[in-house]
């Protein structure tokens, strides 16, 4: 992700958040359908994950061996839950479990293109079942949502990058299924955004202001303590906390006498952490805070991105079968500062929420569930402190423009029915205790 940035600054890997790509096992019932027993992990910790290919590796190897022997693999060899009619007794999570297993195994055996054909056949079978007239309207709506979770137009509108994850309860019941799909916008667009953005960063304001004994950028001083800024925990130690506690008590005493302290607690904590990250070097701190400026991020990232990617007539972003409708209003602006001895990296990111998406501008889809869908652009500023009194050296790298689409469904732990968004607030409650793979 953002290869242009990482190619220029290989050490700055922590500024890029990679998309999770994995899926946990699908349960013992699917193993039986595949003709094998899949051992179920109960009480998974949130950090434990098992790739679905590992769970079904024996089935995939068996099918591949049949291919090598010249034997034809029938569609019924893959996981199949229904052929004819289904009734309200079939639980939505059972249907989705089998659909996801079928997709995984067919992709492992036939590849993406062959799997897409198989999944189309499966969704046609589900459509026939939905039209059988033996389902209540509520159950039909649930299964239509389930079918969308394996529809590439819904879950993979941007291409093949991404993955699927499954969350289980402690008793082994499927509780949640999430899909994520992402894509990098065209190189020519990224090139224009990068060129304009780096010109803006080259002209970052250099004015300074004194704040509580620290000399910082005057632009940063306007937003100190209120930025969406991520700093490593190690930048603020026990000594800092003790000093902060004394200063807070001192400030409280003076405020009771009618005097106010120059810096708030959040401002002082933020500045002390930044100073520590900068090796308590005043010139390095001034340079770092020069880029912690929301207006600079808007001019360097947000404005070029929309200028080169948004259609002025439709207001949609994207091209070539990838169209996104962004949420109205300003994007969220995020910053982070990291220390990679001897380098210091500052990342700025503008993030828009995506409301709708699709290949046809006239019929866009809405994401399922509450997983964020975003369009983001990122810049990384790398600073090397000077030696022997020399000023720090700075390089600017504006990276790619990345779109991420997420879909998620959650199931009631006891009934297997879909949860509503209101029900989501109950997770991970209940006696099962949700574990996310």
C-alpha positions as a Markdown table, in Angstrom:
| # | Residue | x | y | z |
|---|---|---|---|---|
| 1 | Unk | 0.0 | 0.0 | 0.0 |
| 2 | Unk | 1.4 | 3.4 | -1.0 |
| 3 | Unk | 4.3 | 1.8 | -2.7 |
| 4 | Unk | 5.6 | 5.2 | -3.8 |
| 5 | Unk | 6.0 | 6.2 | -0.2 |
| 6 | Unk | 7.5 | 3.0 | 1.0 |
| 7 | Unk | 9.9 | 2.8 | -2.0 |
| 8 | Unk | 11.3 | 6.2 | -1.0 |
| 9 | Unk | 11.3 | 5.6 | 2.8 |
| 10 | Unk | 11.5 | 1.8 | 3.4 |
| 11 | Unk | 11.7 | 2.3 | 7.2 |
| 12 | Unk | 8.4 | 4.1 | 7.5 |
| 13 | Unk | 6.2 | 1.0 | 7.5 |
| 14 | Unk | 4.2 | 1.8 | 10.6 |
| 15 | Unk | 2.5 | 4.7 | 8.9 |
| 16 | Unk | 0.6 | 2.4 | 6.6 |
| 17 | Unk | -2.3 | 0.4 | 7.9 |
| 18 | Unk | -2.6 | -2.8 | 5.9 |
| 19 | Unk | -5.9 | -4.4 | 5.3 |
| 20 | Unk | -6.6 | -7.5 | 7.3 |
| 21 | Unk | -6.7 | -10.6 | 5.0 |
| 22 | Unk | -7.8 | -13.8 | 6.7 |
| 23 | Unk | -10.7 | -15.9 | 7.7 |
| 24 | Unk | -11.3 | -18.3 | 10.6 |
| 25 | Unk | -12.6 | -21.8 | 10.4 |
| 26 | Unk | -16.2 | -22.3 | 9.4 |
| 27 | Unk | -17.4 | -24.9 | 11.8 |
| 28 | Unk | -17.8 | -28.6 | 12.2 |
| 29 | Unk | -20.9 | -28.8 | 10.1 |
| 30 | Unk | -19.1 | -27.5 | 7.0 |
| 31 | Unk | -16.3 | -30.0 | 7.6 |
| 32 | Unk | -18.9 | -32.8 | 7.4 |
| 33 | Unk | -20.3 | -31.5 | 4.2 |
| 34 | Unk | -16.8 | -31.5 | 2.7 |
| 35 | Unk | -16.4 | -35.1 | 3.9 |
| 36 | Unk | -13.9 | -34.3 | 6.6 |
| 37 | Unk | -14.0 | -33.3 | 10.2 |
| 38 | Unk | -12.8 | -29.7 | 11.0 |
| 39 | Unk | -11.8 | -29.3 | 14.5 |
| 40 | Unk | -13.5 | -26.3 | 16.1 |
| 41 | Unk | -11.6 | -23.9 | 18.3 |
| 42 | Unk | -13.6 | -22.8 | 21.3 |
| 43 | Unk | -12.9 | -19.6 | 23.1 |
| 44 | Unk | -10.5 | -18.1 | 20.6 |
| 45 | Unk | -8.7 | -15.0 | 21.9 |
| 46 | Unk | -9.1 | -11.9 | 19.6 |
| 47 | Unk | -5.5 | -12.3 | 18.4 |
| 48 | Unk | -5.9 | -15.9 | 17.2 |
| 49 | Unk | -6.9 | -16.4 | 13.5 |
| 50 | Unk | -7.0 | -19.3 | 11.2 |
| 51 | Unk | -7.0 | -18.8 | 7.4 |
| 52 | Unk | -9.9 | -20.5 | 5.8 |
| 53 | Unk | -7.6 | -22.2 | 3.3 |
| 54 | Unk | -5.8 | -23.9 | 6.1 |
| 55 | Unk | -9.1 | -25.2 | 7.5 |
| 56 | Unk | -10.1 | -26.6 | 4.1 |
| 57 | Unk | -6.7 | -27.4 | 2.8 |
| 58 | Unk | -7.3 | -31.1 | 2.7 |
| 59 | Unk | -10.5 | -30.7 | 0.6 |
| 60 | Unk | -8.7 | -28.3 | -1.8 |
| 61 | Unk | -5.8 | -30.7 | -2.1 |
| 62 | Unk | -8.2 | -33.6 | -2.8 |
| 63 | Unk | -10.0 | -31.7 | -5.5 |
| 64 | Unk | -6.7 | -30.6 | -7.1 |
| 65 | Unk | -5.5 | -34.2 | -7.1 |
| 66 | Unk | -8.7 | -35.2 | -9.0 |
| 67 | Unk | -7.9 | -32.4 | -11.5 |
| 68 | Unk | -4.4 | -33.7 | -12.0 |
| 69 | Unk | -5.8 | -37.2 | -12.6 |
| 70 | Unk | -8.1 | -35.8 | -15.3 |
| 71 | Unk | -11.3 | -36.4 | -13.2 |
| 72 | Unk | -14.1 | -33.8 | -13.5 |
| 73 | Unk | -15.1 | -32.0 | -10.3 |
| 74 | Unk | -18.9 | -31.8 | -10.1 |
| 75 | Unk | -20.5 | -28.7 | -8.6 |
| 76 | Unk | -22.1 | -31.0 | -5.9 |
| 77 | Unk | -18.6 | -31.9 | -4.7 |
| 78 | Unk | -18.4 | -28.4 | -3.1 |
| 79 | Unk | -20.3 | -27.4 | 0.0 |
| 80 | Unk | -24.0 | -27.1 | -0.9 |
| 81 | Unk | -26.8 | -26.5 | 1.5 |
| 82 | Unk | -29.9 | -26.4 | -0.7 |
| 83 | Unk | -31.0 | -27.7 | -4.1 |
| 84 | Unk | -34.8 | -27.3 | -3.9 |
| 85 | Unk | -36.9 | -25.5 | -1.5 |
| 86 | Unk | -35.9 | -24.1 | 1.9 |
| 87 | Unk | -38.2 | -23.1 | 4.8 |
| 88 | Unk | -38.0 | -20.7 | 7.8 |
| 89 | Unk | -36.3 | -23.5 | 9.7 |
| 90 | Unk | -33.0 | -22.9 | 7.8 |
| 91 | Unk | -31.0 | -20.3 | 9.7 |
| 92 | Unk | -29.3 | -17.5 | 7.9 |
| 93 | Unk | -26.0 | -18.1 | 9.5 |
| 94 | Unk | -26.1 | -21.7 | 8.2 |
| 95 | Unk | -26.7 | -20.5 | 4.7 |
| 96 | Unk | -23.9 | -17.9 | 4.9 |
| 97 | Unk | -21.5 | -20.4 | 6.4 |
| 98 | Unk | -21.9 | -22.7 | 3.5 |
| 99 | Unk | -21.7 | -20.0 | 0.9 |
| 100 | Unk | -18.4 | -18.7 | 2.3 |
| 101 | Unk | -17.0 | -22.2 | 2.5 |
| 102 | Unk | -18.1 | -22.9 | -1.1 |
| 103 | Unk | -16.5 | -19.7 | -2.2 |
| 104 | Unk | -13.2 | -20.5 | -0.4 |
| 105 | Unk | -12.9 | -24.0 | -1.7 |
| 106 | Unk | -13.9 | -23.1 | -5.3 |
| 107 | Unk | -11.4 | -20.3 | -5.4 |
| 108 | Unk | -8.7 | -22.6 | -4.1 |
| 109 | Unk | -9.5 | -25.2 | -6.8 |
| 110 | Unk | -10.7 | -23.2 | -9.8 |
| 111 | Unk | -9.2 | -19.7 | -9.2 |
| 112 | Unk | -11.1 | -16.5 | -9.0 |
| 113 | Unk | -12.7 | -16.6 | -12.4 |
| 114 | Unk | -13.9 | -20.2 | -12.0 |
| 115 | Unk | -15.1 | -19.5 | -8.5 |
| 116 | Unk | -17.2 | -16.5 | -9.7 |
| 117 | Unk | -19.1 | -18.9 | -12.0 |
| 118 | Unk | -19.6 | -21.4 | -9.3 |
| 119 | Unk | -20.9 | -18.7 | -6.9 |
| 120 | Unk | -23.3 | -17.5 | -9.6 |
| 121 | Unk | -24.8 | -21.0 | -9.8 |
| 122 | Unk | -25.1 | -21.1 | -6.1 |
| 123 | Unk | -26.8 | -17.7 | -5.8 |
| 124 | Unk | -29.2 | -18.8 | -8.6 |
| 125 | Unk | -30.1 | -21.8 | -6.4 |
| 126 | Unk | -30.7 | -19.5 | -3.5 |
| 127 | Unk | -32.8 | -17.3 | -5.6 |
| 128 | Unk | -35.0 | -20.2 | -6.6 |
| 129 | Unk | -35.3 | -21.1 | -2.9 |
| 130 | Unk | -36.3 | -17.6 | -2.1 |
| 131 | Unk | -39.0 | -17.7 | -4.7 |
| 132 | Unk | -40.4 | -21.0 | -3.5 |
| 133 | Unk | -43.1 | -19.2 | -1.5 |
| 134 | Unk | -42.4 | -21.2 | 1.7 |
| 135 | Unk | -40.5 | -18.4 | 3.5 |
| 136 | Unk | -41.9 | -15.6 | 5.6 |
| 137 | Unk | -41.1 | -12.1 | 4.5 |
| 138 | Unk | -38.8 | -11.6 | 7.4 |
| 139 | Unk | -36.7 | -14.7 | 6.7 |
| 140 | Unk | -36.6 | -13.9 | 3.0 |
| 141 | Unk | -35.2 | -10.4 | 3.7 |
| 142 | Unk | -32.5 | -12.0 | 5.9 |
| 143 | Unk | -31.5 | -14.5 | 3.2 |
| 144 | Unk | -31.4 | -11.8 | 0.6 |
| 145 | Unk | -28.8 | -9.9 | 2.8 |
| 146 | Unk | -26.9 | -13.2 | 3.2 |
| 147 | Unk | -26.8 | -13.7 | -0.6 |
| 148 | Unk | -25.3 | -10.2 | -1.0 |
| 149 | Unk | -22.4 | -11.1 | 1.2 |
| 150 | Unk | -21.0 | -13.4 | -1.5 |
| 151 | Unk | -22.0 | -11.3 | -4.4 |
| 152 | Unk | -18.8 | -9.8 | -5.9 |
| 153 | Unk | -20.7 | -6.6 | -6.9 |
| 154 | Unk | -21.5 | -6.0 | -3.3 |
| 155 | Unk | -18.3 | -7.2 | -1.5 |
| 156 | Unk | -15.6 | -6.9 | -4.2 |
| 157 | Unk | -16.6 | -3.9 | -6.3 |
| 158 | Unk | -13.0 | -2.6 | -6.4 |
| 159 | Unk | -11.3 | -5.8 | -7.5 |
| 160 | Unk | -9.7 | -8.8 | -5.8 |
| 161 | Unk | -7.7 | -7.2 | -3.0 |
| 162 | Unk | -9.2 | -7.9 | 0.4 |
| 163 | Unk | -10.5 | -10.8 | 2.4 |
| 164 | Unk | -13.2 | -12.1 | 4.7 |
| 165 | Unk | -13.2 | -12.7 | 8.5 |
| 166 | Unk | -15.5 | -14.6 | 10.7 |
| 167 | Unk | -16.2 | -14.0 | 14.4 |
| 168 | Unk | -17.4 | -16.8 | 16.7 |
| 169 | Unk | -18.9 | -17.0 | 20.1 |
| 170 | Unk | -17.1 | -19.0 | 22.8 |
| 171 | Unk | -19.5 | -21.9 | 22.1 |
| 172 | Unk | -18.4 | -22.0 | 18.5 |
| 173 | Unk | -21.4 | -20.4 | 16.9 |
| 174 | Unk | -20.9 | -18.0 | 14.0 |
| 175 | Unk | -21.6 | -14.5 | 15.3 |
| 176 | Unk | -20.3 | -12.1 | 12.6 |
| 177 | Unk | -19.0 | -12.1 | 9.1 |
| 178 | Unk | -17.0 | -9.2 | 7.6 |
| 179 | Unk | -15.6 | -8.6 | 4.2 |
| 180 | Unk | -13.1 | -5.9 | 3.1 |
| 181 | Unk | -12.2 | -4.9 | -0.4 |
| 182 | Unk | -9.7 | -2.2 | -1.4 |
| 183 | Unk | -8.2 | -0.6 | -4.5 |
| 184 | Unk | -5.6 | 1.9 | -5.4 |
| 185 | Unk | -6.7 | 4.7 | -7.8 |
| 186 | Unk | -5.1 | 5.0 | -11.2 |
| 187 | Unk | -1.3 | 5.8 | -11.4 |
| 188 | Unk | -1.9 | 8.9 | -13.5 |
| 189 | Unk | -4.3 | 10.3 | -11.0 |
| 190 | Unk | -2.0 | 9.5 | -8.1 |
| 191 | Unk | 0.9 | 11.2 | -9.9 |
| 192 | Unk | -1.0 | 14.4 | -10.3 |
| 193 | Unk | -2.2 | 14.4 | -6.7 |
| 194 | Unk | 1.4 | 13.7 | -5.6 |
| 195 | Unk | 2.9 | 16.4 | -7.7 |
| 196 | Unk | 0.5 | 19.1 | -6.5 |
| 197 | Unk | 0.6 | 17.9 | -2.9 |
| 198 | Unk | 4.3 | 17.9 | -2.7 |
| 199 | Unk | 4.4 | 21.5 | -4.0 |
| 200 | Unk | 2.1 | 22.5 | -1.1 |
| 201 | Unk | 4.2 | 20.7 | 1.4 |
| 202 | Unk | 7.3 | 22.4 | 0.1 |
| 203 | Unk | 5.7 | 25.7 | 1.0 |
| 204 | Unk | 4.6 | 24.8 | 4.5 |
| 205 | Unk | 4.4 | 27.9 | 6.7 |
| 206 | Unk | 7.5 | 28.5 | 8.9 |
| 207 | Unk | 6.2 | 30.9 | 11.5 |
| 208 | Unk | 6.7 | 30.0 | 15.1 |
| 209 | Unk | 5.1 | 30.6 | 18.5 |
| 210 | Unk | 6.2 | 30.0 | 22.1 |
| 211 | Unk | 3.8 | 27.6 | 24.0 |
| 212 | Unk | 4.7 | 26.8 | 27.6 |
| 213 | Unk | 8.4 | 27.1 | 26.9 |
| 214 | Unk | 8.3 | 25.1 | 23.6 |
| 215 | Unk | 8.8 | 26.8 | 20.3 |
| 216 | Unk | 6.4 | 25.4 | 17.8 |
| 217 | Unk | 4.8 | 26.2 | 14.5 |
| 218 | Unk | 2.3 | 29.0 | 14.8 |
| 219 | Unk | -0.2 | 27.0 | 12.7 |
| 220 | Unk | 0.1 | 24.0 | 15.0 |
| 221 | Unk | -0.4 | 26.3 | 18.0 |
| 222 | Unk | -3.9 | 27.1 | 16.8 |
| 223 | Unk | -4.9 | 23.4 | 17.1 |
| 224 | Unk | -2.6 | 22.0 | 19.8 |
| 225 | Unk | -4.4 | 19.4 | 22.0 |
| 226 | Unk | -7.4 | 19.1 | 19.6 |
| 227 | Unk | -5.8 | 17.3 | 16.6 |
| 228 | Unk | -6.6 | 13.7 | 15.7 |
| 229 | Unk | -3.0 | 12.8 | 16.4 |
| 230 | Unk | -1.6 | 9.4 | 17.2 |
| 231 | Unk | 1.7 | 9.2 | 19.1 |
| 232 | Unk | 3.5 | 6.1 | 20.4 |
| 233 | Unk | 2.9 | 5.2 | 24.1 |
| 234 | Unk | 6.6 | 5.3 | 24.7 |
| 235 | Unk | 6.8 | 9.0 | 24.0 |
| 236 | Unk | 5.2 | 9.8 | 27.4 |
| 237 | Unk | 6.9 | 8.1 | 30.4 |
| 238 | Unk | 6.6 | 7.9 | 34.2 |
| 239 | Unk | 8.7 | 11.0 | 34.8 |
| 240 | Unk | 6.4 | 12.9 | 32.4 |
| 241 | Unk | 3.3 | 11.7 | 34.3 |
| 242 | Unk | 4.8 | 12.7 | 37.6 |
| 243 | Unk | 5.7 | 16.1 | 36.3 |
| 244 | Unk | 2.3 | 16.4 | 34.8 |
| 245 | Unk | 0.6 | 15.5 | 38.1 |
| 246 | Unk | 2.6 | 18.2 | 39.9 |
| 247 | Unk | 1.8 | 20.8 | 37.3 |
| 248 | Unk | -1.9 | 19.9 | 37.4 |
| 249 | Unk | -2.0 | 20.4 | 41.1 |
| 250 | Unk | -0.1 | 23.6 | 40.9 |
| 251 | Unk | -2.4 | 24.8 | 38.1 |
| 252 | Unk | -5.5 | 23.9 | 40.1 |
| 253 | Unk | -4.2 | 25.9 | 43.1 |
| 254 | Unk | -3.5 | 29.0 | 41.0 |
| 255 | Unk | -6.9 | 28.7 | 39.2 |
| 256 | Unk | -8.6 | 28.8 | 42.6 |
| 257 | Unk | -6.9 | 32.1 | 43.2 |
| 258 | Unk | -8.2 | 33.5 | 39.9 |
| 259 | Unk | -5.1 | 32.7 | 37.8 |
| 260 | Unk | -5.2 | 30.5 | 34.7 |
| 261 | Unk | -2.4 | 28.3 | 33.3 |
| 262 | Unk | -1.1 | 28.9 | 29.8 |
| 263 | Unk | -1.5 | 25.3 | 28.6 |
| 264 | Unk | -4.3 | 22.8 | 29.1 |
| 265 | Unk | -3.5 | 19.3 | 30.3 |
| 266 | Unk | -4.1 | 17.9 | 26.8 |
| 267 | Unk | -1.8 | 20.5 | 25.2 |
| 268 | Unk | 1.0 | 20.0 | 27.7 |
| 269 | Unk | 0.8 | 16.2 | 27.4 |
| 270 | Unk | 0.9 | 16.4 | 23.6 |
| 271 | Unk | 3.7 | 18.9 | 23.5 |
| 272 | Unk | 5.8 | 16.9 | 26.0 |
| 273 | Unk | 5.3 | 13.7 | 24.0 |
| 274 | Unk | 6.2 | 15.5 | 20.8 |
| 275 | Unk | 9.3 | 17.0 | 22.4 |
| 276 | Unk | 10.4 | 13.5 | 23.6 |
| 277 | Unk | 9.9 | 12.1 | 20.1 |
| 278 | Unk | 12.1 | 14.8 | 18.7 |
| 279 | Unk | 14.9 | 14.1 | 21.2 |
| 280 | Unk | 14.1 | 17.4 | 23.0 |
| 281 | Unk | 15.7 | 19.2 | 20.1 |
| 282 | Unk | 13.9 | 22.6 | 19.6 |
| 283 | Unk | 14.7 | 22.8 | 15.9 |
| 284 | Unk | 13.4 | 19.3 | 15.2 |
| 285 | Unk | 10.2 | 20.1 | 17.3 |
| 286 | Unk | 9.6 | 23.3 | 15.3 |
| 287 | Unk | 10.0 | 21.4 | 12.0 |
| 288 | Unk | 7.7 | 18.5 | 13.0 |
| 289 | Unk | 4.9 | 20.8 | 14.2 |
| 290 | Unk | 5.0 | 22.6 | 10.9 |
| 291 | Unk | 3.2 | 19.7 | 9.3 |
| 292 | Unk | 0.6 | 19.1 | 12.1 |
| 293 | Unk | -1.7 | 21.6 | 10.4 |
| 294 | Unk | -5.2 | 20.6 | 9.2 |
| 295 | Unk | -5.3 | 23.4 | 6.6 |
| 296 | Unk | -2.0 | 22.2 | 5.1 |
| 297 | Unk | -3.4 | 18.6 | 4.9 |
| 298 | Unk | -6.5 | 19.9 | 3.1 |
| 299 | Unk | -4.5 | 21.8 | 0.6 |
| 300 | Unk | -1.9 | 19.1 | 0.1 |
| 301 | Unk | -4.2 | 16.0 | 0.0 |
| 302 | Unk | -8.0 | 16.7 | 0.0 |
| 303 | Unk | -8.2 | 19.4 | -2.7 |
| 304 | Unk | -5.9 | 17.7 | -5.3 |
| 305 | Unk | -7.6 | 14.4 | -4.7 |
| 306 | Unk | -11.1 | 15.7 | -5.4 |
| 307 | Unk | -9.9 | 18.0 | -8.2 |
| 308 | Unk | -8.5 | 15.1 | -10.2 |
| 309 | Unk | -11.0 | 12.3 | -9.2 |
| 310 | Unk | -14.4 | 13.9 | -8.8 |
| 311 | Unk | -16.8 | 14.2 | -11.8 |
| 312 | Unk | -18.2 | 17.7 | -11.7 |
| 313 | Unk | -21.5 | 16.6 | -13.2 |
| 314 | Unk | -22.4 | 13.6 | -11.0 |
| 315 | Unk | -20.2 | 14.5 | -8.0 |
| 316 | Unk | -19.0 | 10.8 | -7.9 |
| 317 | Unk | -15.4 | 9.9 | -7.4 |
| 318 | Unk | -13.6 | 7.3 | -9.5 |
| 319 | Unk | -13.6 | 5.8 | -13.0 |
| 320 | Unk | -13.4 | 2.6 | -15.0 |
| 321 | Unk | -16.2 | 0.8 | -13.2 |
| 322 | Unk | -15.3 | 2.1 | -9.7 |
| 323 | Unk | -17.7 | 4.8 | -8.7 |
| 324 | Unk | -18.0 | 6.2 | -5.1 |
| 325 | Unk | -20.5 | 8.6 | -3.6 |
| 326 | Unk | -18.8 | 10.4 | -0.7 |
| 327 | Unk | -20.4 | 11.7 | 2.4 |
| 328 | Unk | -21.1 | 15.4 | 2.3 |
| 329 | Unk | -18.8 | 17.7 | 4.2 |
| 330 | Unk | -15.1 | 17.9 | 5.0 |
| 331 | Unk | -13.0 | 14.8 | 5.3 |
| 332 | Unk | -11.6 | 13.6 | 8.6 |
| 333 | Unk | -7.9 | 14.6 | 9.0 |
| 334 | Unk | -5.6 | 12.3 | 10.9 |
| 335 | Unk | -2.0 | 12.7 | 11.9 |
| 336 | Unk | 0.7 | 10.5 | 13.4 |
| 337 | Unk | 4.3 | 10.9 | 14.5 |
| 338 | Unk | 6.7 | 8.0 | 14.8 |
| 339 | Unk | 10.4 | 7.8 | 15.7 |
| 340 | Unk | 12.5 | 5.4 | 13.6 |
| 341 | Unk | 15.9 | 6.1 | 15.0 |
| 342 | Unk | 17.4 | 8.3 | 13.7 |
| 343 | Unk | 14.5 | 9.3 | 11.4 |
| 344 | Unk | 11.2 | 10.9 | 12.5 |
| 345 | Unk | 8.1 | 10.4 | 10.3 |
| 346 | Unk | 5.0 | 12.5 | 10.2 |
| 347 | Unk | 2.0 | 11.1 | 8.4 |
| 348 | Unk | -1.1 | 13.1 | 7.4 |
| 349 | Unk | -4.2 | 11.4 | 6.0 |
| 350 | Unk | -7.5 | 12.7 | 4.7 |
| 351 | Unk | -10.4 | 10.3 | 5.0 |
| 352 | Unk | -13.9 | 10.5 | 3.4 |
| 353 | Unk | -16.7 | 8.2 | 4.3 |
| 354 | Unk | -18.2 | 6.4 | 1.2 |
| 355 | Unk | -22.0 | 6.2 | 1.3 |
| 356 | Unk | -22.6 | 4.3 | -1.9 |
| 357 | Unk | -20.5 | 2.5 | -4.6 |
| 358 | Unk | -20.8 | 0.4 | -7.7 |
| 359 | Unk | -19.9 | -0.1 | -11.4 |
| 360 | Unk | -22.9 | 1.8 | -12.7 |
| 361 | Unk | -23.2 | 5.4 | -11.7 |
| 362 | Unk | -27.0 | 5.1 | -12.1 |
| 363 | Unk | -27.5 | 2.2 | -9.7 |
| 364 | Unk | -25.1 | 2.4 | -6.8 |
| 365 | Unk | -25.2 | 0.0 | -3.8 |
| 366 | Unk | -25.2 | 0.7 | -0.1 |
| 367 | Unk | -22.7 | -1.2 | 2.2 |
| 368 | Unk | -24.2 | -3.8 | 4.5 |
| 369 | Unk | -23.8 | -3.2 | 8.2 |
| 370 | Unk | -21.7 | -0.6 | 10.0 |
| 371 | Unk | -18.2 | -1.4 | 8.8 |
| 372 | Unk | -16.6 | 1.9 | 7.6 |
| 373 | Unk | -16.2 | 2.5 | 3.8 |
| 374 | Unk | -13.6 | 5.1 | 3.0 |
| 375 | Unk | -11.6 | 6.9 | 0.4 |
| 376 | Unk | -8.2 | 8.1 | 1.8 |
| 377 | Unk | -5.1 | 9.9 | 0.6 |
| 378 | Unk | -1.8 | 9.9 | 2.6 |
| 379 | Unk | 1.4 | 11.9 | 2.8 |
| 380 | Unk | 4.5 | 11.0 | 4.8 |
| 381 | Unk | 7.1 | 13.6 | 5.8 |
| 382 | Unk | 10.4 | 12.1 | 6.8 |
| 383 | Unk | 12.8 | 14.2 | 8.9 |
| 384 | Unk | 16.4 | 13.4 | 9.7 |
| 385 | Unk | 17.9 | 15.5 | 12.6 |
| 386 | Unk | 21.0 | 17.4 | 11.7 |
| 387 | Unk | 24.5 | 16.8 | 13.2 |
| 388 | Unk | 27.1 | 19.2 | 14.4 |
| 389 | Unk | 24.6 | 22.0 | 14.6 |
| 390 | Unk | 23.2 | 21.5 | 11.1 |
| 391 | Unk | 19.4 | 21.9 | 10.6 |
| 392 | Unk | 17.2 | 18.8 | 10.1 |
| 393 | Unk | 16.7 | 17.6 | 6.5 |
| 394 | Unk | 13.1 | 16.9 | 5.3 |
| 395 | Unk | 11.6 | 14.9 | 2.4 |
| 396 | Unk | 8.0 | 14.9 | 1.4 |
| 397 | Unk | 6.2 | 11.9 | -0.2 |
| 398 | Unk | 2.5 | 12.0 | -1.1 |
| 399 | Unk | 1.3 | 8.4 | -1.6 |
| 400 | Unk | -1.6 | 6.7 | -3.2 |
| 401 | Unk | -5.3 | 7.3 | -3.1 |
| 402 | Unk | -7.0 | 4.2 | -1.6 |
| 403 | Unk | -10.6 | 3.2 | -1.5 |
| 404 | Unk | -11.8 | 0.6 | 1.0 |
| 405 | Unk | -15.3 | -1.0 | 1.0 |
| 406 | Unk | -16.5 | -3.0 | 4.0 |
| 407 | Unk | -19.6 | -5.1 | 4.6 |
| 408 | Unk | -20.6 | -6.9 | 7.8 |
| 409 | Unk | -23.5 | -9.0 | 9.1 |
| 410 | Unk | -24.0 | -10.3 | 12.6 |
| 411 | Unk | -26.1 | -13.1 | 13.9 |
| 412 | Unk | -28.0 | -13.7 | 17.1 |
| 413 | Unk | -26.1 | -16.3 | 19.1 |
| 414 | Unk | -29.1 | -18.4 | 20.0 |
| 415 | Unk | -31.5 | -18.1 | 17.0 |
| 416 | Unk | -29.0 | -17.7 | 14.1 |
| 417 | Unk | -31.1 | -14.8 | 12.8 |
| 418 | Unk | -29.6 | -11.5 | 11.6 |
| 419 | Unk | -29.0 | -8.8 | 14.1 |
| 420 | Unk | -30.2 | -5.3 | 13.4 |
| 421 | Unk | -27.9 | -2.3 | 13.8 |
| 422 | Unk | -29.6 | -1.6 | 17.1 |
| 423 | Unk | -28.8 | -5.1 | 18.2 |
| 424 | Unk | -25.1 | -4.5 | 17.4 |
| 425 | Unk | -24.7 | -2.5 | 20.6 |
| 426 | Unk | -25.4 | -5.7 | 22.5 |
| 427 | Unk | -22.2 | -7.4 | 21.2 |
| 428 | Unk | -20.1 | -8.9 | 22.7 |
| 429 | Unk | -22.7 | -9.4 | 25.5 |
| 430 | Unk | -24.6 | -12.6 | 26.4 |
| 431 | Unk | -23.3 | -15.7 | 27.9 |
| 432 | Unk | -21.4 | -16.7 | 24.8 |
| 433 | Unk | -18.9 | -13.9 | 24.8 |
| 434 | Unk | -18.1 | -12.9 | 21.2 |
| 435 | Unk | -14.6 | -13.7 | 20.0 |
| 436 | Unk | -13.5 | -12.2 | 16.7 |
| 437 | Unk | -11.2 | -14.1 | 14.4 |
